[in-house]
């Protein structure tokens, strides 16, 4: 495991510690550059449902067609609006480092990368093994 991999695992552990009640049955398959987006999204959803006893349960958080996708149960309209906003933000957030990026295409593979990651080839999203 690389240093980035360890940071990713640590960050995901922190998110699960804070928001585990929404993530009990979740598979999370995203690159490290989106972890802050995911944490911010979950923080907003947590605030929306705090004290209600009624919260969404996410089953999948992943990248698909270059943007963040979130699937689950008990997702009301307000929660869906938050998810949609963060999905839109993911379309301009580098999947590797979290900097401003843009949608790029390599063959049939869509991904979001900043100019630096796109030019030096270090975008983690460029590998189909990350599907």
Secondary structure as UniProt FT lines:
FT   HELIX           3..19
FT   HELIX           20..22
FT   TURN            24..25
FT   STRAND          27..29
FT   HELIX           32..34
FT   HELIX           35..49
FT   TURN            50..52
FT   STRAND          57..64
FT   TURN            65..66
FT   STRAND          67..73
FT   HELIX           77..90
FT   TURN            91..92
FT   TURN            95..97
FT   STRAND          102..106
FT   TURN            107..108
FT   STRAND          109..113
FT   HELIX           115..120
FT   HELIX           124..126
FT   HELIX           128..130
//
